[in-house]
Each structure stands twice: as C-alpha cells, then as structure tokens.
Amino acid sequence: MSSVIYEHSAGGVLLADDCRVLLIRTVNLRGEPVWTLPKGLVEPGERPEDTALREVREETGYEAEIIRPLRASTYWFVREGRKVKKRVDWFLMRPRRRAGGHDREVQAVAWLPLPEALERLSYRGDRALIEELLEESPCKES
C-alpha cells in the first residue's frame, strides 16, 4: 500500500481595481496546457503569506500586497503513482507594480474580467474562488 504525501502550498488571486484577475497558463502533470492561479509549495520556515507573495511575483512578474485571506482548498491527485493530498492557502491580492517577467514554468499570463476568468480556468477549486469574488459587491456586473 502506497503512502500518502501531504503538501502545503499557498497562492494568490491577484485582482486589479477594475475587477480583472490575473491567470497563468502552465502545464499539468500530463503535459497538457491549463489556466490556473499562481501558487507554490510553502518552504520550511516560510509563512503561507510570504509563499503566496513570492509565487505571484515569480509566476506573474507582479509584486503584490495581500488584502485578506480567502478560503483554503484541499484536493487529491496522483504523482508518479503516489497519492498526494494538497492544501492551498489562498490570499486575495492587489497588484503594486510590474517587477519583471514570469518564470519559465509559466507559458503566458492574462488579465481577464472575472466572468471570463471563470470560463477559462481549468480547475474546479480555482473557479470556486472566482465565483465567490463575483458575489462580492465591488465586482458585481452592472
């Protein structure tokens, strides 16, 4: 019986004042292109908030500030024949400034209105975060 690997990641939902959100295009474990939100593993001794800010900067090229925590997500997947249970701590962020390009694991970045982001995102958990933002008053469609 194979053991379970537990991973802890953190990421950011980078939301501009005009309610556009920044998505990244990368590849999944099968090498297929996916649209998702920036996130990465929490390093030993690192706070989830610091991980989220670092990953947003590395994967999007934007320095950001945290507005508030969002709900965490937990999901299972299989990597190299082993079950992985991942928890992701999410933070709502606003962009502060463009600080360079994105890293090589990211193929593209796109600022999209929330409804369009909802349609483009590949993962159910990412879509759930955007659905919650759509319900908030500053981002409701007029």
C-alpha positions, 0 to 999 in steps of 0.5 A, a space after each residue: 500500500 502506497 503512502 500518502 504525501 501531504 503538501 502545503 502550498 499557498 497562492 494568490 488571486 491577484 485582482 486589479 481595481 477594475 475587477 480583472 484577475 490575473 491567470 497563468 497558463 502552465 502545464 499539468 502533470 500530463 503535459 497538457 496546457 491549463 489556466 490556473 492561479 499562481 501558487 507554490 509549495 510553502 518552504 520550511 520556515 516560510 509563512 503561507 503569506 510570504 509563499 503566496 507573495 513570492 509565487 505571484 511575483 515569480 509566476 506573474 512578474 507582479 509584486 503584490 500586497 495581500 488584502 485578506 485571506 480567502 478560503 483554503 482548498 484541499 484536493 487529491 491527485 496522483 504523482 508518479 503513482 503516489 497519492 498526494 493530498 494538497 492544501 492551498 492557502 489562498 490570499 486575495 491580492 492587489 497588484 503594486 507594480 510590474 517587477 519583471 517577467 514570469 518564470 519559465 514554468 509559466 507559458 503566458 499570463 492574462 488579465 481577464 474580467 472575472 466572468 471570463 476568468 471563470 470560463 477559462 480556468 481549468 480547475 474546479 477549486 480555482 473557479 470556486 474562488 472566482 465565483 465567490 469574488 463575483 458575489 462580492 459587491 465591488 465586482 458585481 456586473 452592472 
